[in-house]
Every structure is written in C-alpha cells, then in structure tokens.
C-alpha cells in the first residue's frame, strides 16, 4: 500500500478526550503521513494537551482558530484544505479510531478507484453510564442515503472529492456531513466496511445530543434546497 | 415452428433434458437493483473479473429492477420472474430475493446477508420459510454473524464473506451442496 494519508482531528473543548483521539491515530496499523489537529478556539486546556503531542510527533500540525466558528464544518474544512495527501481521514476529538481503521480504508481505495468515501460500523460508548453498543450501518445505497444519513462523519475520504463536490457547508450547523455526502453521492461511489472501526463517545456535551428535532428540521430544509438545486 | 409432438411427450423430453443434461456449473446472483449501490457496483465488477478467469462457470444475474446498470455485466441478465426456470446454485442478496429463491425447489440457495439492517422488522415467518428450504445464510463479518444469530435466534454458517467474491462462493457451494 502506498497511498498517503492525512488525518484531520477537530477539537472544541475536548481536553478530556483529544489525547485519546490523537493516540488512536498514532497507533494505526497503517500510519498517516500527517496529523492535522484543528482547535476551534477551545476555552479549556485542549491546546496545552495538543501542544504536548506536537513536541513528541513531528507529523502533527496544528491549526488554532482565533474565533470559534460555532459549528463543526468550518474547522473541519480548514483541516481538509491544509491536508497535503490524497486521502483524508476525519475524526472528531471526542471519538477514537480502532487500530485498523486507516489500513482497511486504504485497501478499499487501492482496490476500487471509483470509491471516494469509506465508512464502517462503529461502537457507541456512553461514558455517562459506561455502556457500549454497536451501531451497524447500511451498505451504501443511494436510495437509502436519500432517506437517512448512513455514512458517519469519521470516514476516510479521497481529498479530490471535496474539490469536485465542494467542502462541508459552513452554514449548516447540524448534519452538515449528511448534506456533504448527498452532494458527493452524485459523482462518486461510497464503500461500507462491515466491521466496527472506531468508537463514538457519548459524554453529555455532544453537539447533536438532545437536538433531534432541530436536526430533523435542518435536514428537511437542506433536502428541499438540494432538490431545487440538483433535482432528486 | 409448431410443435409436432404430443404435449405430454414434449414435456417429458424437456424435463429430461432440463434435469439430466444441464451439467454446467452455474451460479445465479439475485439482485434487487443493478445500480446506485455498493452491492451492484461490487457484484458487477466481480462478475466481469471472474468470467475472464473462470469461463467454465456460468454466471447469470436475476434482477428485480433493471434500470440502467452501474456498468455493463459480462454475463446473462434475466428478470427475476425467469428464476422459476433456473436450476442450480444461487446467491440471493436480500430478503426479497432470498424468499423468491426459496420458492424454487430446484435451487440451492445461499442467502448472503449484505445489508444486515434489512433484517430488522422482517416477519419471522418469512425467515423461517427461507431457512426451511435449506437456504444457507452467510454474513459479511463475524460481528454481523453474531448479530444475525442473536436477532433471529438461529445458527448460521460459520463462513464469513466480507465482500462478493465468486471464488469464495464456489468453495462454499462445493462444501454445502457438493460438486456436480
């Protein structure tokens, strides 16, 4: 395997977890060539922790935003734009990868040149009551994707698809990844790996927690706009 | 040309030919769609690769919705209605096609559970009927196998096939249904 990977980790007030996220990338069985940590103007000591890692690992680059964006898309876009490699693996600072996440995705990219987004099943770890459950996802199907977001944010993506389909929409505060995947689905193939390859952590401060109604309204709104713009 | 034989003779001869002389290795793959999905993309790609390596195995596709295929398959494609006349091994890829295959007693059916979530909410009667016809159930991963066994309360095959792989399915067919 010789595809080079950039990992982009987005952090906002995740001092407690960002270390785990960075370590999980550093321990990958297939090593990324660069790790970009974007901090969206955290008010806790996230930056101190990130700086500690920067001193030990030269691959880690930081983007410290001076103003908080109020959402995930903008810092994520900053990280993707800064990535120097053809493959970008996305990770939120409160989640972490399992060891083979990047290796498995790179294998898919090498076997299937038509695939630009690789996602997988995952575990959900609720740290509030220390329970774990497995989240299975549908294999990629445009008919299902239109009904629900089947692709997780912590996916591995060919960078060129962002140049073709556009980056995450900064104006969307929830489910911005879903809108992005819908745009990408018009021009590329997605691939689902039927194994859990990362852990999504629930900790009470998750952006989307308890905001299902707001999220559903957002999704409805951008779907209407999407249909107007591109047709169904 | 009009058939000059009496109908019963004609039927007997056709049945004899159909049952005894068709000795080809044949595998039918049953798909609900030929486009817009990972399953159709990977299956057509795998078939097109496989037919060049192994021309002695006859591969065919039986589809429910044809629409425009994601790529041109290098094998015969039939509407699923034609499955009644098929005899041999088949790989069904969702609950709908697995059920249809189970209705044909001349078929050795492998139900490859490509989308695990599709099994949610399926009537136990349908699952029971599929299994009762000798269908072999194959999962895509160990985790999926465990989930199917827990969810349906049945034991399924220990074979795990992460992605459509016809070489692998040929081995599984040999193991479960023997060599023709």
Interface residues (C-beta under 8 A of the other chain):
Chain A: X112 X114 X121 X134 X136 X137 X138 X139 X140 X141 X142 X143 X189 X190 X191 X192 X193 X194 X195 X196
Chain B: X33 X36 X37 X38 X39 X41 X42 X45 X114 X115 X116 X117 X118 X140 X141 X143 X144 X147 X162
